[in-house]
Amino acid sequence: MSEVLTPKDGFEFVDTQDMQFTVNGTVASAVKNADGTITISYTFQKTAQAVQTGDANQDGQITAFDAVIALQVVAGLITADDTLKTVIDVNLDNNVTAYDAVMILQYVAGLISDFH
């Protein structure tokens, strides 16, 4: 990706040579163009994070609130994207139902140790 920055509002770029730098592990380079703009080029990769089955709000914990979210999806109060549907379909029947919320609550209460 690249972005072009343009001086405005009295802001002026200083004379620099081409440079390369790293921000949060992402390598970027900046080049001052003949017209006074600077082009910053960078690449980034999004690392997929594992999502825990039953953790509807993806806060790293399975709680009763996750069951509430599942019930809100069942009732049509919130729209679930594919990721959320996969996370709250804890019985793996390809449907989000109140039974998924019940299983989440059973897990929270210690009545079951996993969803499979």
Buried (B, 14 or more C-beta within 10 A) or exposed (E): EEEEBEEEEEEEBEEEEEEEEEEEEEEBEBBBEEEEBBBBEBEEEEEEEEEBBBBBBEEEEBBEBBBBBBBBBBEEEEEBEEEBBBBBBBBEEEEBBEBBBBBBBBBBEEEBEEBE
